[in-house]
Amino acid sequence: MKARLVVTTVAGNGLKQGVETCYGDACYFNASRRAVDNYLSAPRGVYVDRFDRLYITDSKNNRIVRVLPDGDMETFAGTGDSWSDCCDGTVATSTAISVGVGITGDSAGNIYFSDGDSHRIRSVQENGTIWTLAGVNPGVPGITFDGRSVRKGHLTYPGYLTYREEDHSMYFIESCRLRQFSMSTFVVHTIAGSGECDVTVPATFYANALRMPLTAPKGFFIDARGIAYLPDMYGIWRVYLDGTASLYSDGLMTAQRFAGLTGDSAGDIYLAQTNKNLSHTRILRFDPRLNTTEVYAGGWSGTSDCANALDAQFAVDGIEGIVFGGNNTLLVHRNATPFCNTHLFSND
């Protein structure tokens, strides 16, 4: 018998932020530091560290917030200003940043995020200082070709990213490609995608991962074997270690829009999905061993917390970031006004 899933809000008060121009914590925190009492504006990326602290990219507020296990929220990086073409070695909470969907971390306590507008991947070390990890400073868009170092090379709007402990590598989405660089050498390689964001050619015609066009994949997952999973408008891509690729699709996936993908330690894949006429937003669970898909949470559009995840309602076109942390699945809403929350799925 499957455990019942309970949906609760863990961050964000669900209200539209009224302040147009404001910098610093005074803009975001009221009398309470409780995460559910305070504003989020276009939360887009989420990450959970080994201490069960939740990091959220609060994109329109140009900051990263951290939700502690006791439910309090604090600013982790950013000042509220989006001008970010400067400042390595400075204190993260005193440095302007621009954040989007990409955030990850390692077991040493370092947090990495995509500073998209400055075309860089940056890190916040455990001591609270911020550094450029990949891309040039100040940020200038460009291309670093395969086989060259991204340490001083150019990037163009890096997006979703994941650090993988098994091979000490960073994986990230850039220009409709999945790319990877070693954290030791910083030499970059393309894993999948031709760089063409083509939505007209059925991806089933491409067995070579480097030849296939990708339609701006919203997230990805690398499993324990090193197989990469990416969502596409046609289904789920599997990219194998030998560079070949295959596509899975079924009735639940056909002609849908995917807005996030992650996986768990058992190897199951979770996809945030809206259908083509935006009548519902939901989470699917895909079992890659059996090639089966089921609805995991959600249904018709709306917003609600509830005792049964299948009855949950999410804002139309509102899910952007989704991550699996421990025994809980987390998802975060994009700024589908006025609903700006982060939700937690937990076994009851």
Secondary structure, DSSP 8 states (H G I E B T S, - for coil): ----EEEEEEE--S-----SS--SGGGT--S--BGGGS--SSEEEEEE-TT--EEEEEGGGTEEEEE-TTSBEEEEE--S----S--SSEEGGGS-----S-EEE-TTS-EEEEEGGGTEEEEE-TTSEEEEEES-SS-------TTSBSSSS--SS---EEEEGGGTEEEEEETTEEEEEETTT-BEEEEE--S---SSS-GGG--BTTT---------EE-TTS-EEEEETTEEEEE-TTSBEEEE--TTTTTEEEEEEEE-TTS-EEEEEEETT--EEEEEEEETTTTEEEEEEEEESS-B-BSSGGG-B--TT-EEEEEEETTEEEEEE--BTTB--EEEEEE-
